[in-house]
Amino acid sequence: MSKLDLKKENKELYNPSAKEVSVTDVPEMNFLMIDGEGDPNTSREYQDAIEALFSVSFKAKFISKKEILQDYAVMPLEGLWWVENMEDFDIQDKSNWKWTAMIRQPDFITKDIIEKAMEEAEKKKNLPALSRIRFESLHEGLSAQLMHIGPYSEEGPTIEKLHNFIKEKGYGFDGSIFGERHHEIYLSDMRRTKPEKLKTIIRQPIKQKKEE
């Protein structure tokens, strides 16, 4: 049985340069999602969300492998971050942040598989955030992205570089609700990776270039 790795299948989405901003068209994809708010470094709610998302994602993988003979690598954690007034968004002060924690699912993972995975996860362990999981699609479309290498607390210059690129190239920020949200993809396992080697994709949905 072959094992699908979407990070390798979609290299343009998961292996951007750390030096130069790239623009790519992000297709519609399915995710397990949980919404919350507060500083992810201190919020029990955020930790509960991560535990529930990974528990269900791995259960779905095992069900897929057994029932439809499709094996795959569970995808990394991703996050959408925002505040009520994005002018107040502060990378240092996360106390008023709102977030959506999420993990991408392969296209062949159905709602029925997710429901079965949630039922099995509930039997195995206490997961306070389990009932808050939703299975939804997200279509960001045209987006600019850049790889950040290093601690999460030092993302500021990478974000600034990304935003400067968008403005300098004549793009605008996507006016949709997701265009207002700061998107991060955590490629590294922070429990096993030194802070200076952490790899995080910073992504921002954008509008087409302005007419000349």
mmCIF file of the C-alpha atoms, coordinates in Angstrom:
data_MODEL
# 
_entry.id   MODEL 
# 
loop_
_atom_site.group_PDB 
_atom_site.id 
_atom_site.type_symbol 
_atom_site.label_atom_id 
_atom_site.label_alt_id 
_atom_site.label_comp_id 
_atom_site.label_asym_id 
_atom_site.label_entity_id 
_atom_site.label_seq_id 
_atom_site.pdbx_PDB_ins_code 
_atom_site.Cartn_x 
_atom_site.Cartn_y 
_atom_site.Cartn_z 
_atom_site.occupancy 
_atom_site.B_iso_or_equiv 
_atom_site.pdbx_formal_charge 
_atom_site.auth_seq_id 
_atom_site.auth_comp_id 
_atom_site.auth_asym_id 
_atom_site.auth_atom_id 
_atom_site.pdbx_PDB_model_num 
ATOM 1   C CA . MET A 1 1   ? 0.000   0.000  0.000   1.00 0.00 ? 1   MET A CA 1 
ATOM 2   C CA . SER A 1 2   ? 1.487   3.331  -1.050  1.00 0.00 ? 2   SER A CA 1 
ATOM 3   C CA . LYS A 1 3   ? 1.496   6.219  1.409   1.00 0.00 ? 3   LYS A CA 1 
ATOM 4   C CA . LEU A 1 4   ? 0.335   9.652  0.271   1.00 0.00 ? 4   LEU A CA 1 
ATOM 5   C CA . ASP A 1 5   ? 2.268   12.678 1.544   1.00 0.00 ? 5   ASP A CA 1 
ATOM 6   C CA . LEU A 1 6   ? 0.455   15.852 0.552   1.00 0.00 ? 6   LEU A CA 1 
ATOM 7   C CA . LYS A 1 7   ? 3.458   17.985 1.522   1.00 0.00 ? 7   LYS A CA 1 
ATOM 8   C CA . LYS A 1 8   ? 5.416   16.266 -1.267  1.00 0.00 ? 8   LYS A CA 1 
ATOM 9   C CA . GLU A 1 9   ? 2.481   16.148 -3.677  1.00 0.00 ? 9   GLU A CA 1 
ATOM 10  C CA . ASN A 1 10  ? 1.882   19.895 -3.231  1.00 0.00 ? 10  ASN A CA 1 
ATOM 11  C CA . LYS A 1 11  ? 5.433   21.215 -2.894  1.00 0.00 ? 11  LYS A CA 1 
ATOM 12  C CA . GLU A 1 12  ? 4.372   24.655 -4.086  1.00 0.00 ? 12  GLU A CA 1 
ATOM 13  C CA . LEU A 1 13  ? 2.179   24.928 -0.971  1.00 0.00 ? 13  LEU A CA 1 
ATOM 14  C CA . TYR A 1 14  ? 4.536   23.504 1.636   1.00 0.00 ? 14  TYR A CA 1 
ATOM 15  C CA . ASN A 1 15  ? 8.085   24.284 0.549   1.00 0.00 ? 15  ASN A CA 1 
ATOM 16  C CA . PRO A 1 16  ? 8.362   28.022 -0.146  1.00 0.00 ? 16  PRO A CA 1 
ATOM 17  C CA . SER A 1 17  ? 11.658  29.886 -0.069  1.00 0.00 ? 17  SER A CA 1 
ATOM 18  C CA . ALA A 1 18  ? 12.896  31.428 3.159   1.00 0.00 ? 18  ALA A CA 1 
ATOM 19  C CA . LYS A 1 19  ? 14.575  34.191 1.141   1.00 0.00 ? 19  LYS A CA 1 
ATOM 20  C CA . GLU A 1 20  ? 12.098  35.253 -1.517  1.00 0.00 ? 20  GLU A CA 1 
ATOM 21  C CA . VAL A 1 21  ? 8.320   35.677 -1.270  1.00 0.00 ? 21  VAL A CA 1 
ATOM 22  C CA . SER A 1 22  ? 6.391   33.484 -3.714  1.00 0.00 ? 22  SER A CA 1 
ATOM 23  C CA . VAL A 1 23  ? 2.846   33.755 -5.055  1.00 0.00 ? 23  VAL A CA 1 
ATOM 24  C CA . THR A 1 24  ? 0.752   30.624 -5.521  1.00 0.00 ? 24  THR A CA 1 
ATOM 25  C CA . ASP A 1 25  ? -2.887  29.723 -6.137  1.00 0.00 ? 25  ASP A CA 1 
ATOM 26  C CA . VAL A 1 26  ? -4.052  27.762 -3.102  1.00 0.00 ? 26  VAL A CA 1 
ATOM 27  C CA . PRO A 1 27  ? -6.857  25.338 -4.036  1.00 0.00 ? 27  PRO A CA 1 
ATOM 28  C CA . GLU A 1 28  ? -9.891  24.527 -1.944  1.00 0.00 ? 28  GLU A CA 1 
ATOM 29  C CA . MET A 1 29  ? -8.921  22.037 0.763   1.00 0.00 ? 29  MET A CA 1 
ATOM 30  C CA . ASN A 1 30  ? -10.685 20.241 3.606   1.00 0.00 ? 30  ASN A CA 1 
ATOM 31  C CA . PHE A 1 31  ? -9.742  20.773 7.238   1.00 0.00 ? 31  PHE A CA 1 
ATOM 32  C CA . LEU A 1 32  ? -10.633 19.794 10.762  1.00 0.00 ? 32  LEU A CA 1 
ATOM 33  C CA . MET A 1 33  ? -11.005 23.119 12.598  1.00 0.00 ? 33  MET A CA 1 
ATOM 34  C CA . ILE A 1 34  ? -11.497 24.436 16.120  1.00 0.00 ? 34  ILE A CA 1 
ATOM 35  C CA . ASP A 1 35  ? -12.004 28.115 16.994  1.00 0.00 ? 35  ASP A CA 1 
ATOM 36  C CA . GLY A 1 36  ? -10.828 29.813 20.167  1.00 0.00 ? 36  GLY A CA 1 
ATOM 37  C CA . GLU A 1 37  ? -9.152  32.867 21.637  1.00 0.00 ? 37  GLU A CA 1 
ATOM 38  C CA . GLY A 1 38  ? -6.258  33.853 23.874  1.00 0.00 ? 38  GLY A CA 1 
ATOM 39  C CA . ASP A 1 39  ? -2.480  33.527 23.985  1.00 0.00 ? 39  ASP A CA 1 
ATOM 40  C CA . PRO A 1 40  ? -1.556  30.094 22.534  1.00 0.00 ? 40  PRO A CA 1 
ATOM 41  C CA . ASN A 1 41  ? 1.486   29.953 24.826  1.00 0.00 ? 41  ASN A CA 1 
ATOM 42  C CA . THR A 1 42  ? -0.621  30.022 27.977  1.00 0.00 ? 42  THR A CA 1 
ATOM 43  C CA . SER A 1 43  ? -4.110  28.982 26.854  1.00 0.00 ? 43  SER A CA 1 
ATOM 44  C CA . ARG A 1 44  ? -5.320  25.573 28.006  1.00 0.00 ? 44  ARG A CA 1 
ATOM 45  C CA . GLU A 1 45  ? -8.077  25.949 25.418  1.00 0.00 ? 45  GLU A CA 1 
ATOM 46  C CA . TYR A 1 46  ? -5.484  26.039 22.615  1.00 0.00 ? 46  TYR A CA 1 
ATOM 47  C CA . GLN A 1 47  ? -3.636  22.968 23.916  1.00 0.00 ? 47  GLN A CA 1 
ATOM 48  C CA . ASP A 1 48  ? -6.929  21.064 24.211  1.00 0.00 ? 48  ASP A CA 1 
ATOM 49  C CA . ALA A 1 49  ? -7.765  22.024 20.619  1.00 0.00 ? 49  ALA A CA 1 
ATOM 50  C CA . ILE A 1 50  ? -4.441  20.713 19.293  1.00 0.00 ? 50  ILE A CA 1 
ATOM 51  C CA . GLU A 1 51  ? -4.825  17.437 21.172  1.00 0.00 ? 51  GLU A CA 1 
ATOM 52  C CA . ALA A 1 52  ? -8.351  16.895 19.820  1.00 0.00 ? 52  ALA A CA 1 
ATOM 53  C CA . LEU A 1 53  ? -7.392  17.767 16.231  1.00 0.00 ? 53  LEU A CA 1 
ATOM 54  C CA . PHE A 1 54  ? -4.446  15.378 16.130  1.00 0.00 ? 54  PHE A CA 1 
ATOM 55  C CA . SER A 1 55  ? -6.347  12.593 17.902  1.00 0.00 ? 55  SER A CA 1 
ATOM 56  C CA . VAL A 1 56  ? -9.162  12.688 15.340  1.00 0.00 ? 56  VAL A CA 1 
ATOM 57  C CA . SER A 1 57  ? -6.742  13.130 12.422  1.00 0.00 ? 57  SER A CA 1 
ATOM 58  C CA . PHE A 1 58  ? -4.822  9.985  13.358  1.00 0.00 ? 58  PHE A CA 1 
ATOM 59  C CA . LYS A 1 59  ? -8.046  8.037  13.938  1.00 0.00 ? 59  LYS A CA 1 
ATOM 60  C CA . ALA A 1 60  ? -9.227  9.100  10.468  1.00 0.00 ? 60  ALA A CA 1 
ATOM 61  C CA . LYS A 1 61  ? -5.936  7.952  8.970   1.00 0.00 ? 61  LYS A CA 1 
ATOM 62  C CA . PHE A 1 62  ? -6.267  4.493  10.556  1.00 0.00 ? 62  PHE A CA 1 
ATOM 63  C CA . ILE A 1 63  ? -9.894  4.170  9.433   1.00 0.00 ? 63  ILE A CA 1 
ATOM 64  C CA . SER A 1 64  ? -8.916  5.195  5.900   1.00 0.00 ? 64  SER A CA 1 
ATOM 65  C CA . LYS A 1 65  ? -6.090  2.675  5.808   1.00 0.00 ? 65  LYS A CA 1 
ATOM 66  C CA . LYS A 1 66  ? -8.338  -0.130 7.026   1.00 0.00 ? 66  LYS A CA 1 
ATOM 67  C CA . GLU A 1 67  ? -11.601 0.594  5.210   1.00 0.00 ? 67  GLU A CA 1 
ATOM 68  C CA . ILE A 1 68  ? -10.653 2.222  1.911   1.00 0.00 ? 68  ILE A CA 1 
ATOM 69  C CA . LEU A 1 69  ? -7.018  1.072  1.698   1.00 0.00 ? 69  LEU A CA 1 
ATOM 70  C CA . GLN A 1 70  ? -5.690  4.639  1.522   1.00 0.00 ? 70  GLN A CA 1 
ATOM 71  C CA . ASP A 1 71  ? -2.694  5.408  3.712   1.00 0.00 ? 71  ASP A CA 1 
ATOM 72  C CA . TYR A 1 72  ? -1.301  8.897  4.149   1.00 0.00 ? 72  TYR A CA 1 
ATOM 73  C CA . ALA A 1 73  ? 0.843   11.105 6.341   1.00 0.00 ? 73  ALA A CA 1 
ATOM 74  C CA . VAL A 1 74  ? -1.118  13.197 8.828   1.00 0.00 ? 74  VAL A CA 1 
ATOM 75  C CA . MET A 1 75  ? -0.630  16.850 7.915   1.00 0.00 ? 75  MET A CA 1 
ATOM 76  C CA . PRO A 1 76  ? 0.928   19.497 10.170  1.00 0.00 ? 76  PRO A CA 1 
ATOM 77  C CA . LEU A 1 77  ? -0.945  21.878 12.410  1.00 0.00 ? 77  LEU A CA 1 
ATOM 78  C CA . GLU A 1 78  ? -2.005  25.188 10.871  1.00 0.00 ? 78  GLU A CA 1 
ATOM 79  C CA . GLY A 1 79  ? -3.423  28.335 12.417  1.00 0.00 ? 79  GLY A CA 1 
ATOM 80  C CA . LEU A 1 80  ? -5.448  31.378 11.407  1.00 0.00 ? 80  LEU A CA 1 
ATOM 81  C CA . TRP A 1 81  ? -4.884  34.331 13.740  1.00 0.00 ? 81  TRP A CA 1 
ATOM 82  C CA . TRP A 1 82  ? -6.670  37.682 14.041  1.00 0.00 ? 82  TRP A CA 1 
ATOM 83  C CA . VAL A 1 83  ? -8.102  40.286 16.393  1.00 0.00 ? 83  VAL A CA 1 
ATOM 84  C CA . GLU A 1 84  ? -11.379 42.197 16.213  1.00 0.00 ? 84  GLU A CA 1 
ATOM 85  C CA . ASN A 1 85  ? -9.581  45.251 14.810  1.00 0.00 ? 85  ASN A CA 1 
ATOM 86  C CA . MET A 1 86  ? -6.629  44.071 12.700  1.00 0.00 ? 86  MET A CA 1 
ATOM 87  C CA . GLU A 1 87  ? -4.932  47.449 13.198  1.00 0.00 ? 87  GLU A CA 1 
ATOM 88  C CA . ASP A 1 88  ? -4.422  46.300 16.789  1.00 0.00 ? 88  ASP A CA 1 
ATOM 89  C CA . PHE A 1 89  ? -2.786  42.995 15.740  1.00 0.00 ? 89  PHE A CA 1 
ATOM 90  C CA . ASP A 1 90  ? 0.427   42.698 17.785  1.00 0.00 ? 90  ASP A CA 1 
ATOM 91  C CA . ILE A 1 91  ? 2.806   39.766 17.278  1.00 0.00 ? 91  ILE A CA 1 
ATOM 92  C CA . GLN A 1 92  ? 4.129   40.282 20.824  1.00 0.00 ? 92  GLN A CA 1 
ATOM 93  C CA . ASP A 1 93  ? 0.841   40.704 22.731  1.00 0.00 ? 93  ASP A CA 1 
ATOM 94  C CA . LYS A 1 94  ? -1.299  37.645 22.026  1.00 0.00 ? 94  LYS A CA 1 
ATOM 95  C CA . SER A 1 95  ? -3.773  38.035 24.882  1.00 0.00 ? 95  SER A CA 1 
ATOM 96  C CA . ASN A 1 96  ? -6.584  39.320 22.641  1.00 0.00 ? 96  ASN A CA 1 
ATOM 97  C CA . TRP A 1 97  ? -5.878  37.041 19.679  1.00 0.00 ? 97  TRP A CA 1 
ATOM 98  C CA . LYS A 1 98  ? -8.611  34.905 18.189  1.00 0.00 ? 98  LYS A CA 1 
ATOM 99  C CA . TRP A 1 99  ? -7.623  31.752 16.341  1.00 0.00 ? 99  TRP A CA 1 
ATOM 100 C CA . THR A 1 100 ? -8.675  28.785 14.274  1.00 0.00 ? 100 THR A CA 1 
ATOM 101 C CA . ALA A 1 101 ? -6.454  25.744 14.787  1.00 0.00 ? 101 ALA A CA 1 
ATOM 102 C CA . MET A 1 102 ? -6.734  23.287 11.897  1.00 0.00 ? 102 MET A CA 1 
ATOM 103 C CA . ILE A 1 103 ? -5.291  20.223 10.171  1.00 0.00 ? 103 ILE A CA 1 
ATOM 104 C CA . ARG A 1 104 ? -5.728  19.508 6.450   1.00 0.00 ? 104 ARG A CA 1 
ATOM 105 C CA . GLN A 1 105 ? -7.422  16.245 5.420   1.00 0.00 ? 105 GLN A CA 1 
ATOM 106 C CA . PRO A 1 106 ? -6.981  14.419 2.075   1.00 0.00 ? 106 PRO A CA 1 
ATOM 107 C CA . ASP A 1 107 ? -9.852  14.762 -0.407  1.00 0.00 ? 107 ASP A CA 1 
ATOM 108 C CA . PHE A 1 108 ? -10.880 11.119 0.060   1.00 0.00 ? 108 PHE A CA 1 
ATOM 109 C CA . ILE A 1 109 ? -11.556 11.622 3.783   1.00 0.00 ? 109 ILE A CA 1 
ATOM 110 C CA . THR A 1 110 ? -15.317 11.987 4.072   1.00 0.00 ? 110 THR A CA 1 
ATOM 111 C CA . LYS A 1 111 ? -17.625 13.395 6.711   1.00 0.00 ? 111 LYS A CA 1 
ATOM 112 C CA . ASP A 1 112 ? -18.612 9.817  7.627   1.00 0.00 ? 112 ASP A CA 1 
ATOM 113 C CA . ILE A 1 113 ? -14.969 8.899  8.271   1.00 0.00 ? 113 ILE A CA 1 
ATOM 114 C CA . ILE A 1 114 ? -14.497 11.996 10.432  1.00 0.00 ? 114 ILE A CA 1 
ATOM 115 C CA . GLU A 1 115 ? -17.627 11.229 12.455  1.00 0.00 ? 115 GLU A CA 1 
ATOM 116 C CA . LYS A 1 116 ? -16.438 7.671  13.024  1.00 0.00 ? 116 LYS A CA 1 
ATOM 117 C CA . ALA A 1 117 ? -12.969 8.962  13.983  1.00 0.00 ? 117 ALA A CA 1 
ATOM 118 C CA . MET A 1 118 ? -14.510 11.352 16.506  1.00 0.00 ? 118 MET A CA 1 
ATOM 119 C CA . GLU A 1 119 ? -16.540 8.537  18.040  1.00 0.00 ? 119 GLU A CA 1 
ATOM 120 C CA . GLU A 1 120 ? -13.438 6.364  18.403  1.00 0.00 ? 120 GLU A CA 1 
ATOM 121 C CA . ALA A 1 121 ? -11.375 9.225  19.820  1.00 0.00 ? 121 ALA A CA 1 
ATOM 122 C CA . GLU A 1 122 ? -14.060 9.913  22.426  1.00 0.00 ? 122 GLU A CA 1 
ATOM 123 C CA . LYS A 1 123 ? -13.913 6.285  23.613  1.00 0.00 ? 123 LYS A CA 1 
ATOM 124 C CA . LYS A 1 124 ? -10.122 6.295  24.002  1.00 0.00 ? 124 LYS A CA 1 
ATOM 125 C CA . LYS A 1 125 ? -9.436  9.467  25.989  1.00 0.00 ? 125 LYS A CA 1 
ATOM 126 C CA . ASN A 1 126 ? -10.893 12.586 27.542  1.00 0.00 ? 126 ASN A CA 1 
ATOM 127 C CA . LEU A 1 127 ? -10.746 15.349 24.920  1.00 0.00 ? 127 LEU A CA 1 
ATOM 128 C CA . PRO A 1 128 ? -12.457 18.545 26.188  1.00 0.00 ? 128 PRO A CA 1 
ATOM 129 C CA . ALA A 1 129 ? -12.322 20.210 22.756  1.00 0.00 ? 129 ALA A CA 1 
ATOM 130 C CA . LEU A 1 130 ? -13.640 17.241 20.775  1.00 0.00 ? 130 LEU A CA 1 
ATOM 131 C CA . SER A 1 131 ? -17.208 18.523 20.482  1.00 0.00 ? 131 SER A CA 1 
ATOM 132 C CA . ARG A 1 132 ? -15.947 21.808 18.992  1.00 0.00 ? 132 ARG A CA 1 
ATOM 133 C CA . ILE A 1 133 ? -14.324 20.192 15.949  1.00 0.00 ? 133 ILE A CA 1 
ATOM 134 C CA . ARG A 1 134 ? -15.860 21.007 12.593  1.00 0.00 ? 134 ARG A CA 1 
ATOM 135 C CA . PHE A 1 135 ? -15.040 19.573 9.170   1.00 0.00 ? 135 PHE A CA 1 
ATOM 136 C CA . GLU A 1 136 ? -14.971 22.350 6.577   1.00 0.00 ? 136 GLU A CA 1 
ATOM 137 C CA . SER A 1 137 ? -13.349 23.459 3.346   1.00 0.00 ? 137 SER A CA 1 
ATOM 138 C CA . LEU A 1 138 ? -11.183 26.543 2.954   1.00 0.00 ? 138 LEU A CA 1 
ATOM 139 C CA . HIS A 1 139 ? -10.338 28.199 -0.357  1.00 0.00 ? 139 HIS A CA 1 
ATOM 140 C CA . GLU A 1 140 ? -7.733  30.960 -0.031  1.00 0.00 ? 140 GLU A CA 1 
ATOM 141 C CA . GLY A 1 141 ? -6.942  31.264 -3.732  1.00 0.00 ? 141 GLY A CA 1 
ATOM 142 C CA . LEU A 1 142 ? -4.145  33.594 -4.793  1.00 0.00 ? 142 LEU A CA 1 
ATOM 143 C CA . SER A 1 143 ? -1.735  33.936 -1.867  1.00 0.00 ? 143 SER A CA 1 
ATOM 144 C CA . ALA A 1 144 ? 1.744   35.195 -1.052  1.00 0.00 ? 144 ALA A CA 1 
ATOM 145 C CA . GLN A 1 145 ? 3.895   33.086 1.248   1.00 0.00 ? 145 GLN A CA 1 
ATOM 146 C CA . LEU A 1 146 ? 7.342   32.901 2.807   1.00 0.00 ? 146 LEU A CA 1 
ATOM 147 C CA . MET A 1 147 ? 9.140   30.393 5.030   1.00 0.00 ? 147 MET A CA 1 
ATOM 148 C CA . HIS A 1 148 ? 10.144  31.598 8.477   1.00 0.00 ? 148 HIS A CA 1 
ATOM 149 C CA . ILE A 1 149 ? 13.003  29.724 10.111  1.00 0.00 ? 149 ILE A CA 1 
ATOM 150 C CA . GLY A 1 150 ? 13.440  30.346 13.825  1.00 0.00 ? 150 GLY A CA 1 
ATOM 151 C CA . PRO A 1 151 ? 11.365  30.969 16.963  1.00 0.00 ? 151 PRO A CA 1 
ATOM 152 C CA . TYR A 1 152 ? 7.722   31.952 16.602  1.00 0.00 ? 152 TYR A CA 1 
ATOM 153 C CA . SER A 1 153 ? 8.470   35.058 18.661  1.00 0.00 ? 153 SER A CA 1 
ATOM 154 C CA . GLU A 1 154 ? 10.819  36.324 15.931  1.00 0.00 ? 154 GLU A CA 1 
ATOM 155 C CA . GLU A 1 155 ? 8.349   36.156 13.019  1.00 0.00 ? 155 GLU A CA 1 
ATOM 156 C CA . GLY A 1 156 ? 7.954   39.951 12.892  1.00 0.00 ? 156 GLY A CA 1 
ATOM 157 C CA . PRO A 1 157 ? 10.568  40.669 10.165  1.00 0.00 ? 157 PRO A CA 1 
ATOM 158 C CA . THR A 1 158 ? 9.271   37.766 8.031   1.00 0.00 ? 158 THR A CA 1 
ATOM 159 C CA . ILE A 1 159 ? 5.703   39.086 8.237   1.00 0.00 ? 159 ILE A CA 1 
ATOM 160 C CA . GLU A 1 160 ? 6.917   42.604 7.422   1.00 0.00 ? 160 GLU A CA 1 
ATOM 161 C CA . LYS A 1 161 ? 8.833   41.287 4.394   1.00 0.00 ? 161 LYS A CA 1 
ATOM 162 C CA . LEU A 1 162 ? 5.720   39.470 3.182   1.00 0.00 ? 162 LEU A CA 1 
ATOM 163 C CA . HIS A 1 163 ? 3.492   42.525 3.574   1.00 0.00 ? 163 HIS A CA 1 
ATOM 164 C CA . ASN A 1 164 ? 6.038   44.809 1.902   1.00 0.00 ? 164 ASN A CA 1 
ATOM 165 C CA . PHE A 1 165 ? 6.189   42.435 -1.079  1.00 0.00 ? 165 PHE A CA 1 
ATOM 166 C CA . ILE A 1 166 ? 2.399   42.521 -1.433  1.00 0.00 ? 166 ILE A CA 1 
ATOM 167 C CA . LYS A 1 167 ? 2.379   46.321 -1.491  1.00 0.00 ? 167 LYS A CA 1 
ATOM 168 C CA . GLU A 1 168 ? 5.466   46.736 -3.700  1.00 0.00 ? 168 GLU A CA 1 
ATOM 169 C CA . LYS A 1 169 ? 4.172   44.323 -6.349  1.00 0.00 ? 169 LYS A CA 1 
ATOM 170 C CA . GLY A 1 170 ? 0.844   46.102 -6.580  1.00 0.00 ? 170 GLY A CA 1 
ATOM 171 C CA . TYR A 1 171 ? -1.231  43.433 -4.878  1.00 0.00 ? 171 TYR A CA 1 
ATOM 172 C CA . GLY A 1 172 ? -3.881  44.147 -2.303  1.00 0.00 ? 172 GLY A CA 1 
ATOM 173 C CA . PHE A 1 173 ? -4.971  42.188 0.733   1.00 0.00 ? 173 PHE A CA 1 
ATOM 174 C CA . ASP A 1 174 ? -7.864  39.843 -0.009  1.00 0.00 ? 174 ASP A CA 1 
ATOM 175 C CA . GLY A 1 175 ? -11.059 41.476 1.184   1.00 0.00 ? 175 GLY A CA 1 
ATOM 176 C CA . SER A 1 176 ? -12.626 38.186 2.332   1.00 0.00 ? 176 SER A CA 1 
ATOM 177 C CA . ILE A 1 177 ? -12.769 37.180 5.980   1.00 0.00 ? 177 ILE A CA 1 
ATOM 178 C CA . PHE A 1 178 ? -9.855  34.778 5.479   1.00 0.00 ? 178 PHE A CA 1 
ATOM 179 C CA . GLY A 1 179 ? -7.835  37.497 3.780   1.00 0.00 ? 179 GLY A CA 1 
ATOM 180 C CA . GLU A 1 180 ? -7.881  39.420 7.051   1.00 0.00 ? 180 GLU A CA 1 
ATOM 181 C CA . ARG A 1 181 ? -6.399  36.531 8.971   1.00 0.00 ? 181 ARG A CA 1 
ATOM 182 C CA . HIS A 1 182 ? -2.747  35.753 9.540   1.00 0.00 ? 182 HIS A CA 1 
ATOM 183 C CA . HIS A 1 183 ? -2.107  32.155 8.366   1.00 0.00 ? 183 HIS A CA 1 
ATOM 184 C CA . GLU A 1 184 ? 0.707   29.986 9.716   1.00 0.00 ? 184 GLU A CA 1 
ATOM 185 C CA . ILE A 1 185 ? 1.645   26.382 8.881   1.00 0.00 ? 185 ILE A CA 1 
ATOM 186 C CA . TYR A 1 186 ? 3.849   24.666 11.472  1.00 0.00 ? 186 TYR A CA 1 
ATOM 187 C CA . LEU A 1 187 ? 6.074   22.218 9.600   1.00 0.00 ? 187 LEU A CA 1 
ATOM 188 C CA . SER A 1 188 ? 8.252   21.382 12.611  1.00 0.00 ? 188 SER A CA 1 
ATOM 189 C CA . ASP A 1 189 ? 7.421   19.492 15.795  1.00 0.00 ? 189 ASP A CA 1 
ATOM 190 C CA . MET A 1 190 ? 8.180   22.104 18.445  1.00 0.00 ? 190 MET A CA 1 
ATOM 191 C CA . ARG A 1 191 ? 8.645   19.350 21.047  1.00 0.00 ? 191 ARG A CA 1 
ATOM 192 C CA . ARG A 1 192 ? 11.590  17.886 19.129  1.00 0.00 ? 192 ARG A CA 1 
ATOM 193 C CA . THR A 1 193 ? 13.019  20.888 17.241  1.00 0.00 ? 193 THR A CA 1 
ATOM 194 C CA . LYS A 1 194 ? 15.343  23.579 18.532  1.00 0.00 ? 194 LYS A CA 1 
ATOM 195 C CA . PRO A 1 195 ? 13.693  27.023 18.376  1.00 0.00 ? 195 PRO A CA 1 
ATOM 196 C CA . GLU A 1 196 ? 16.255  28.358 15.905  1.00 0.00 ? 196 GLU A CA 1 
ATOM 197 C CA . LYS A 1 197 ? 15.414  25.513 13.475  1.00 0.00 ? 197 LYS A CA 1 
ATOM 198 C CA . LEU A 1 198 ? 11.612  25.715 13.553  1.00 0.00 ? 198 LEU A CA 1 
ATOM 199 C CA . LYS A 1 199 ? 10.057  26.006 10.091  1.00 0.00 ? 199 LYS A CA 1 
ATOM 200 C CA . THR A 1 200 ? 6.815   27.964 9.755   1.00 0.00 ? 200 THR A CA 1 
ATOM 201 C CA . ILE A 1 201 ? 5.090   29.014 6.535   1.00 0.00 ? 201 ILE A CA 1 
ATOM 202 C CA . ILE A 1 202 ? 3.559   32.498 6.697   1.00 0.00 ? 202 ILE A CA 1 
ATOM 203 C CA . ARG A 1 203 ? 0.756   32.829 4.118   1.00 0.00 ? 203 ARG A CA 1 
ATOM 204 C CA . GLN A 1 204 ? -1.457  35.765 3.147   1.00 0.00 ? 204 GLN A CA 1 
ATOM 205 C CA . PRO A 1 205 ? -4.366  35.663 0.656   1.00 0.00 ? 205 PRO A CA 1 
ATOM 206 C CA . ILE A 1 206 ? -4.085  38.562 -1.813  1.00 0.00 ? 206 ILE A CA 1 
ATOM 207 C CA . LYS A 1 207 ? -5.965  40.282 -4.624  1.00 0.00 ? 207 LYS A CA 1 
ATOM 208 C CA . GLN A 1 208 ? -4.836  40.409 -8.242  1.00 0.00 ? 208 GLN A CA 1 
ATOM 209 C CA . LYS A 1 209 ? -2.476  43.156 -9.309  1.00 0.00 ? 209 LYS A CA 1 
ATOM 210 C CA . LYS A 1 210 ? -4.057  46.519 -9.873  1.00 0.00 ? 210 LYS A CA 1 
ATOM 211 C CA . GLU A 1 211 ? -4.723  47.614 -13.453 1.00 0.00 ? 211 GLU A CA 1 
ATOM 212 C CA . GLU A 1 212 ? -1.924  49.676 -14.996 1.00 0.00 ? 212 GLU A CA 1 
# 
